[in-house]
Amino acid sequence: MEIILDREKYYFETVTNNKQPSQWLLLHGFMGSHHDFDAVIPYLNGTILLPDLLGHGKSRTSAPYTRYYIDRQIDDLAGLIKQRMNPPINLWGYSMGGRLALGLTLKHPKLVKRLVLESSTAGITSSVERLNRRQHDQQLAKTLKQGNLFEFVSAWENLKLFASQKRLSLNRQKFIHQQRMGQDSICLANSLLGMGTGTMPNYWPQLHELDLPVTLLAGALDSKYTKLTAQMEKILPCGQRHIVRAAGHNTHLEQPFMTAKIIKQEEHYK
């Protein structure tokens, strides 16, 4: 299905598992698509809405990088919720999608009743580090705009952050690789420029404002995000952190059953 949000076309799919009233909006990560959550969807109750985020999957656009700014994408998603769902909803974001989910919840708190942040951050606190990250993302975007998608994907897949994914079955690794290679290089470049961690606002000072249940997920093999989620849990009034065994950055892909089990247990507890 498609929907126009602020003059941009978004593709999304909807899955209804049962008659439970739960509503889920699932936001994938960089170079992902609505297929990211295929392995965990069967475990969720109610109705699940799965969009391809701006510039990803079938939500391609010729818009400039300024259209990818986080505030603009947040408002797009708020429009999607208002038009196609019955808020407040359950919101689950992974990595880049988690940054969007956090920003959306802070800006439109009445739309969300429960937030799940998987391998996500509240931003970079240091202005110097934020600038360095922005410059790094600009270099990556330059590679993509030169049409070097294969080179970019190869380097991305060899990042330490994704080392644990080499333990997955060959079929799963093939799925991940094909999904990355199926993207549009210019859209990916603009996503990095407009929505990279270096351009993301610093949300740390606002975390104490979130008085709704927040589930924090990180993989045991992902040392960076196990530390970040521990810091976030200390600030969040209703935060609950879970470390997924034998998983790296992408817990729902690497350990779908364990990740879904945590989500369902938290849902019952809340």
Secondary structure, 3 states (H helix, E strand, C coil): CEEEECCEEEEEEEEECCCCCCEEEEECCCCCCHHHHCCCHHHCCCEEEEECCCCCCCCCCCCCHHHHCHHHHHHHHHHHHHHHCCCCEEEEEECHHHHHHHHHHHHCHHHEEEEEEECCCCCCCCHHHHHHHHHHHHHHHHHHHCCCHHHHHHHHHCCHHHHHHHHCCHHHHHHHHHHHHCCCHHHHHHHHHHHCCCCCCCCHHHHHHCCCCEEEEEECCCHHHHHHHHHHHHHCCCEEEEEECCCCCCHHHHCHHHHHHHHHHHHHHC
